[in-house]
């Protein structure tokens, strides 16, 4: 009961500071972006929390089938990530699924960490592979964005683009700094387009983000990051 009381209190605090956007039923779907085919050694890693389900839709729907593999940690409880992935799969040009241990990460595919399991990226010869673990929570979260980002920094380094989206707390900030130090291109969602600016803000304060980008522009900036067109500082 104490654990659930803390979780409920945190949700109330999050709702109190969240930016609420009115969505029209006539809001058009983001249009797919065209992009040249990139090598299979490239990888996209995304971390998100409060407000992230809608932000991920905005980022993934325009993603072209020629994009690198996408691995995603969204803070969600068990039982919800599979249906969330299935919903996105119906909306996107790319294939979206709940990640399974041992999945090979393929271009044009997105993999969402299952609720209550950490997801890591590992190398298996010339291929990327997903590793799921039941290790203790990090930053009070399992799955944790830090766990994902740190593994991507080790396994992909400069071939990765790391993106941190809306969310409460600091999960992912240190991992994004590791990504940047490893040569990856890193992107944080702008404050004005976040439901909760906590996670992106912490990454920016650590100087972990190369760019701060509005939500509607993030997909293009991610693609720029693997095609050599991104602004680097």
C-alpha positions as a Markdown table, in Angstrom:
| # | Residue | x | y | z |
|---|---|---|---|---|
| 1 | Unk | 0.0 | 0.0 | 0.0 |
| 2 | Unk | 2.8 | 2.4 | 0.8 |
| 3 | Unk | 4.3 | 1.8 | -2.7 |
| 4 | Unk | 1.0 | 2.5 | -4.4 |
| 5 | Unk | 0.4 | 5.5 | -2.3 |
| 6 | Unk | 3.7 | 7.0 | -3.4 |
| 7 | Unk | 2.9 | 6.2 | -7.0 |
| 8 | Unk | -0.5 | 7.8 | -6.8 |
| 9 | Unk | 0.9 | 10.9 | -5.1 |
| 10 | Unk | 3.5 | 11.2 | -7.8 |
| 11 | Unk | 0.8 | 11.0 | -10.5 |
| 12 | Unk | -1.1 | 13.8 | -8.8 |
| 13 | Unk | 1.9 | 16.0 | -8.6 |
| 14 | Unk | 2.6 | 15.3 | -12.3 |
| 15 | Unk | -0.9 | 16.2 | -13.3 |
| 16 | Unk | -0.7 | 19.5 | -11.3 |
| 17 | Unk | 2.2 | 20.8 | -13.4 |
| 18 | Unk | 1.4 | 19.2 | -16.8 |
| 19 | Unk | 0.6 | 21.3 | -19.8 |
| 20 | Unk | -2.7 | 20.2 | -21.2 |
| 21 | Unk | -3.3 | 20.5 | -25.0 |
| 22 | Unk | -6.7 | 20.3 | -26.6 |
| 23 | Unk | -6.7 | 17.8 | -29.4 |
| 24 | Unk | -9.3 | 18.1 | -32.2 |
| 25 | Unk | -10.8 | 15.0 | -33.6 |
| 26 | Unk | -10.0 | 16.5 | -37.0 |
| 27 | Unk | -6.2 | 16.9 | -36.2 |
| 28 | Unk | -4.4 | 15.4 | -39.2 |
| 29 | Unk | -2.0 | 12.6 | -38.9 |
| 30 | Unk | 1.7 | 13.6 | -39.3 |
| 31 | Unk | 2.8 | 12.9 | -42.9 |
| 32 | Unk | 5.6 | 10.4 | -43.6 |
| 33 | Unk | 9.0 | 11.9 | -44.3 |
| 34 | Unk | 11.1 | 10.6 | -47.1 |
| 35 | Unk | 14.7 | 9.8 | -46.4 |
| 36 | Unk | 17.6 | 7.9 | -48.1 |
| 37 | Unk | 18.3 | 4.4 | -47.0 |
| 38 | Unk | 20.8 | 4.3 | -44.2 |
| 39 | Unk | 23.0 | 1.5 | -43.1 |
| 40 | Unk | 21.9 | -1.1 | -40.6 |
| 41 | Unk | 24.7 | 0.1 | -38.2 |
| 42 | Unk | 22.7 | 3.2 | -37.4 |
| 43 | Unk | 20.2 | 3.2 | -34.5 |
| 44 | Unk | 17.6 | 5.4 | -32.9 |
| 45 | Unk | 17.0 | 5.3 | -29.2 |
| 46 | Unk | 14.1 | 7.2 | -27.6 |
| 47 | Unk | 13.2 | 7.7 | -23.9 |
| 48 | Unk | 9.9 | 9.1 | -22.6 |
| 49 | Unk | 7.5 | 9.1 | -19.7 |
| 50 | Unk | 4.5 | 11.3 | -18.8 |
| 51 | Unk | 2.9 | 12.5 | -22.0 |
| 52 | Unk | 5.1 | 10.2 | -24.0 |
| 53 | Unk | 2.5 | 8.0 | -25.6 |
| 54 | Unk | 1.2 | 10.9 | -27.7 |
| 55 | Unk | 4.7 | 12.3 | -28.3 |
| 56 | Unk | 5.9 | 8.9 | -29.6 |
| 57 | Unk | 2.9 | 8.9 | -32.0 |
| 58 | Unk | 4.0 | 12.2 | -33.3 |
| 59 | Unk | 7.6 | 11.0 | -33.8 |
| 60 | Unk | 6.9 | 7.6 | -35.2 |
| 61 | Unk | 4.1 | 8.2 | -37.6 |
| 62 | Unk | 6.2 | 10.3 | -40.0 |
| 63 | Unk | 9.2 | 7.9 | -39.8 |
| 64 | Unk | 10.0 | 6.3 | -43.2 |
| 65 | Unk | 10.4 | 2.6 | -43.8 |
| 66 | Unk | 14.1 | 3.4 | -44.7 |
| 67 | Unk | 14.9 | 4.6 | -41.2 |
| 68 | Unk | 17.2 | 2.9 | -38.8 |
| 69 | Unk | 15.9 | 0.5 | -36.2 |
| 70 | Unk | 14.2 | 2.3 | -33.3 |
| 71 | Unk | 14.4 | 1.2 | -29.7 |
| 72 | Unk | 12.1 | 2.9 | -27.1 |
| 73 | Unk | 11.7 | 3.0 | -23.4 |
| 74 | Unk | 8.4 | 4.5 | -22.3 |
| 75 | Unk | 7.6 | 4.4 | -18.6 |
| 76 | Unk | 4.5 | 2.1 | -18.6 |
| 77 | Unk | 3.3 | -0.7 | -16.3 |
| 78 | Unk | 3.1 | -4.3 | -17.4 |
| 79 | Unk | 0.1 | -5.2 | -19.6 |
| 80 | Unk | -0.1 | -1.9 | -21.5 |
| 81 | Unk | 3.0 | -1.8 | -23.7 |
| 82 | Unk | 1.8 | -4.6 | -26.0 |
| 83 | Unk | -1.5 | -2.9 | -26.8 |
| 84 | Unk | 0.3 | 0.4 | -27.2 |
| 85 | Unk | 2.8 | -1.1 | -29.7 |
| 86 | Unk | -0.1 | -2.7 | -31.6 |
| 87 | Unk | -1.9 | 0.7 | -31.8 |
| 88 | Unk | 1.2 | 2.4 | -33.2 |
| 89 | Unk | 1.8 | -0.4 | -35.6 |
| 90 | Unk | -1.6 | 0.3 | -37.2 |
| 91 | Unk | -0.7 | 4.0 | -37.5 |
| 92 | Unk | 2.9 | 3.9 | -38.7 |
| 93 | Unk | 4.6 | 3.1 | -42.0 |
| 94 | Unk | 7.3 | 1.3 | -40.0 |
| 95 | Unk | 6.6 | -1.9 | -38.0 |
| 96 | Unk | 6.1 | -1.4 | -34.2 |
| 97 | Unk | 6.1 | -4.2 | -31.7 |
| 98 | Unk | 6.6 | -4.9 | -28.0 |
| 99 | Unk | 10.3 | -6.0 | -27.7 |
| 100 | Unk | 11.1 | -9.6 | -27.0 |
| 101 | Unk | 14.4 | -10.9 | -25.6 |
| 102 | Unk | 16.8 | -11.7 | -28.4 |
| 103 | Unk | 15.0 | -9.7 | -31.1 |
| 104 | Unk | 17.3 | -8.5 | -33.9 |
| 105 | Unk | 16.9 | -4.8 | -34.4 |
| 106 | Unk | 16.0 | -4.2 | -38.0 |
| 107 | Unk | 15.8 | -1.0 | -40.1 |
| 108 | Unk | 12.2 | 0.2 | -40.4 |
| 109 | Unk | 11.2 | -1.4 | -37.2 |
| 110 | Unk | 10.5 | 0.0 | -33.7 |
| 111 | Unk | 10.7 | -2.0 | -30.5 |
| 112 | Unk | 9.0 | -0.8 | -27.2 |
| 113 | Unk | 10.4 | -2.1 | -23.9 |
| 114 | Unk | 7.8 | -4.3 | -22.1 |
| 115 | Unk | 6.5 | -2.9 | -18.8 |
| 116 | Unk | 8.5 | -3.9 | -15.7 |
| 117 | Unk | 11.6 | -5.0 | -17.8 |
| 118 | Unk | 14.7 | -3.2 | -18.6 |
| 119 | Unk | 15.7 | -3.1 | -22.3 |
| 120 | Unk | 19.4 | -3.0 | -23.5 |
| 121 | Unk | 21.0 | -2.9 | -26.9 |
| 122 | Unk | 23.8 | -5.4 | -27.4 |
| 123 | Unk | 26.0 | -6.4 | -30.3 |
| 124 | Unk | 25.8 | -9.9 | -31.8 |
| 125 | Unk | 28.4 | -10.0 | -34.5 |
| 126 | Unk | 27.4 | -7.4 | -37.1 |
| 127 | Unk | 23.9 | -7.1 | -35.8 |
| 128 | Unk | 22.1 | -5.3 | -33.0 |
| 129 | Unk | 20.1 | -7.4 | -30.6 |
| 130 | Unk | 17.7 | -6.6 | -27.7 |
| 131 | Unk | 18.4 | -7.9 | -24.2 |
| 132 | Unk | 15.6 | -7.8 | -21.6 |
| 133 | Unk | 16.4 | -8.1 | -17.9 |
| 134 | Unk | 14.7 | -8.0 | -14.5 |
| 135 | Unk | 17.5 | -6.1 | -12.8 |
| 136 | Unk | 16.4 | -3.7 | -10.0 |
| 137 | Unk | 14.7 | -0.4 | -10.9 |
| 138 | Unk | 17.0 | 2.5 | -11.9 |
| 139 | Unk | 15.8 | 6.0 | -11.0 |
| 140 | Unk | 12.8 | 4.2 | -9.5 |
| 141 | Unk | 11.9 | 2.9 | -13.0 |
| 142 | Unk | 11.9 | -0.4 | -14.8 |
| 143 | Unk | 12.2 | -0.1 | -17.7 |
| 144 | Unk | 14.6 | 2.8 | -17.3 |
| 145 | Unk | 15.7 | 5.2 | -20.0 |
| 146 | Unk | 19.2 | 5.4 | -18.4 |
| 147 | Unk | 19.6 | 1.7 | -18.8 |
| 148 | Unk | 18.7 | 1.8 | -22.5 |
| 149 | Unk | 20.8 | 4.9 | -23.3 |
| 150 | Unk | 23.9 | 3.6 | -21.5 |
| 151 | Unk | 23.7 | 0.3 | -23.4 |
| 152 | Unk | 23.3 | 2.2 | -26.7 |
| 153 | Unk | 26.3 | 4.3 | -25.9 |
| 154 | Unk | 28.4 | 1.2 | -25.4 |
| 155 | Unk | 27.0 | -0.8 | -28.4 |
| 156 | Unk | 26.4 | 1.9 | -31.1 |
| 157 | Unk | 28.3 | 5.0 | -30.0 |
| 158 | Unk | 28.6 | 7.5 | -32.8 |
| 159 | Unk | 26.2 | 5.5 | -35.0 |
| 160 | Unk | 23.3 | 6.3 | -32.6 |
| 161 | Unk | 20.8 | 9.2 | -32.3 |
| 162 | Unk | 19.4 | 9.5 | -28.8 |
| 163 | Unk | 16.1 | 11.4 | -28.2 |
| 164 | Unk | 14.5 | 12.3 | -24.8 |
| 165 | Unk | 10.9 | 13.3 | -24.8 |
| 166 | Unk | 8.4 | 14.6 | -22.3 |
| 167 | Unk | 8.5 | 13.1 | -18.8 |
| 168 | Unk | 8.8 | 13.8 | -15.1 |
| 169 | Unk | 12.1 | 13.3 | -13.2 |
| 170 | Unk | 15.6 | 12.8 | -14.4 |
| 171 | Unk | 15.6 | 9.3 | -15.9 |
| 172 | Unk | 17.7 | 9.3 | -19.1 |
| 173 | Unk | 19.7 | 12.4 | -18.5 |
| 174 | Unk | 22.9 | 10.7 | -17.4 |
| 175 | Unk | 22.5 | 8.0 | -20.1 |
| 176 | Unk | 22.1 | 10.8 | -22.8 |
| 177 | Unk | 25.3 | 12.4 | -21.5 |
| 178 | Unk | 27.0 | 9.0 | -22.0 |
| 179 | Unk | 25.6 | 8.9 | -25.5 |
| 180 | Unk | 26.9 | 12.4 | -26.4 |
| 181 | Unk | 30.4 | 11.5 | -25.0 |
| 182 | Unk | 30.3 | 8.4 | -27.2 |
| 183 | Unk | 29.8 | 10.6 | -30.3 |
| 184 | Unk | 26.1 | 10.1 | -30.7 |
| 185 | Unk | 23.8 | 12.9 | -31.8 |
| 186 | Unk | 21.4 | 13.7 | -29.0 |
| 187 | Unk | 18.0 | 15.6 | -29.1 |
| 188 | Unk | 15.8 | 16.9 | -26.2 |
| 189 | Unk | 12.2 | 17.9 | -26.7 |
| 190 | Unk | 11.6 | 21.6 | -26.2 |
| 191 | Unk | 9.8 | 22.9 | -23.1 |
| 192 | Unk | 7.0 | 24.5 | -25.0 |
| 193 | Unk | 5.9 | 21.2 | -26.6 |
| 194 | Unk | 6.4 | 19.0 | -23.5 |
| 195 | Unk | 3.5 | 17.9 | -21.2 |
| 196 | Unk | 6.1 | 17.7 | -18.4 |
| 197 | Unk | 9.6 | 19.2 | -19.1 |
| 198 | Unk | 11.4 | 17.2 | -16.3 |
| 199 | Unk | 13.4 | 14.6 | -18.2 |
| 200 | Unk | 14.4 | 16.9 | -21.2 |
| 201 | Unk | 15.3 | 19.7 | -18.8 |
| 202 | Unk | 17.6 | 17.5 | -16.7 |
| 203 | Unk | 19.4 | 16.3 | -19.9 |
| 204 | Unk | 19.8 | 19.9 | -21.1 |
| 205 | Unk | 21.2 | 21.0 | -17.7 |
| 206 | Unk | 23.8 | 18.2 | -17.9 |
| 207 | Unk | 24.8 | 19.5 | -21.4 |
| 208 | Unk | 23.8 | 16.1 | -22.7 |
| 209 | Unk | 21.6 | 17.4 | -25.6 |
| 210 | Unk | 23.1 | 18.6 | -28.8 |
| 211 | Unk | 19.8 | 20.0 | -29.9 |
| 212 | Unk | 16.6 | 21.2 | -28.3 |
| 213 | Unk | 13.8 | 20.6 | -30.8 |
| 214 | Unk | 10.0 | 21.1 | -31.0 |
| 215 | Unk | 8.0 | 17.9 | -31.1 |
| 216 | Unk | 6.8 | 18.3 | -34.6 |
| 217 | Unk | 10.4 | 18.6 | -35.9 |
| 218 | Unk | 12.0 | 15.8 | -34.0 |
| 219 | Unk | 11.6 | 13.1 | -36.6 |
| 220 | Unk | 13.3 | 15.1 | -39.3 |
| 221 | Unk | 16.2 | 16.1 | -36.9 |
| 222 | Unk | 16.6 | 12.4 | -36.0 |
| 223 | Unk | 16.9 | 11.5 | -39.6 |
| 224 | Unk | 19.4 | 14.4 | -40.1 |
| 225 | Unk | 21.4 | 12.9 | -37.3 |
| 226 | Unk | 22.2 | 9.8 | -39.3 |
| 227 | Unk | 22.5 | 11.4 | -42.7 |
| 228 | Unk | 25.2 | 13.9 | -41.7 |
| 229 | Unk | 22.9 | 16.9 | -42.0 |
| 230 | Unk | 22.5 | 17.5 | -38.2 |
| 231 | Unk | 23.8 | 20.6 | -36.5 |
| 232 | Unk | 26.5 | 19.6 | -34.0 |
| 233 | Unk | 27.9 | 21.7 | -31.2 |
